[in-house]
Amino acid sequence: MFRSIFRISLGVALVIIGLIGGLIPVFQGWVFGLPGLIILSDYFPPLKKTISWLKEKYLNKTKNI
């Protein structure tokens, strides 16, 4: 139980840092936001669905190149 609470807290913290990074032009927010969303996708099914859709879209795009 402690591990899942830690992982959810870490995911939320990374997403918040990513959002702050999106507002600051020098700071790369996606570097923190994307791993945060991947961590949270283990616990929230809509995020898991979105991540799998993005993976599928990206892989299909790279196959066409």
C-alpha positions in Angstrom: 0.0 0.0 0.0 2.8 2.4 0.8 4.4 1.7 -2.6 1.2 2.6 -4.5 0.7 5.8 -2.5 4.4 6.7 -3.2 4.0 6.0 -6.9 0.7 8.0 -7.2 2.3 10.9 -5.3 5.4 10.8 -7.5 3.2 10.8 -10.6 1.2 13.7 -9.5 4.3 15.7 -8.5 5.9 15.0 -12.0 2.7 16.1 -13.7 2.6 19.3 -11.7 6.3 20.0 -12.4 5.6 19.3 -16.1 2.7 21.8 -16.1 4.9 24.5 -14.4 7.6 23.7 -17.0 5.0 24.3 -19.7 4.6 27.8 -18.5 8.3 28.6 -18.2 9.8 28.9 -21.7 13.3 27.7 -20.7 12.1 24.7 -18.8 11.2 21.5 -20.7 7.9 20.5 -19.1 7.3 17.4 -21.2 10.4 15.7 -19.7 8.6 15.5 -16.3 5.0 15.4 -17.4 5.2 12.4 -19.7 6.8 10.1 -17.1 4.3 11.3 -14.6 1.4 10.4 -16.9 2.9 7.0 -17.6 3.3 6.3 -13.8 -0.3 7.4 -13.2 -1.7 5.3 -16.1 -1.1 2.2 -13.9 -3.7 3.4 -11.5 -6.2 5.4 -13.7 -7.7 3.5 -16.6 -8.6 6.6 -18.8 -4.9 7.6 -18.7 -3.9 4.0 -19.7 -6.2 4.2 -22.6 -4.9 7.6 -23.7 -1.2 6.4 -23.4 -1.9 3.3 -25.4 -3.7 5.4 -28.1 -0.7 7.8 -28.3 1.7 4.9 -28.6 -0.3 3.4 -31.3 -0.6 6.7 -33.2 3.2 7.4 -32.8 4.2 3.9 -33.9 1.9 4.0 -37.0 3.3 7.4 -37.9 6.9 6.2 -37.7 6.2 3.2 -39.8 4.9 5.4 -42.6 8.1 7.4 -42.8 
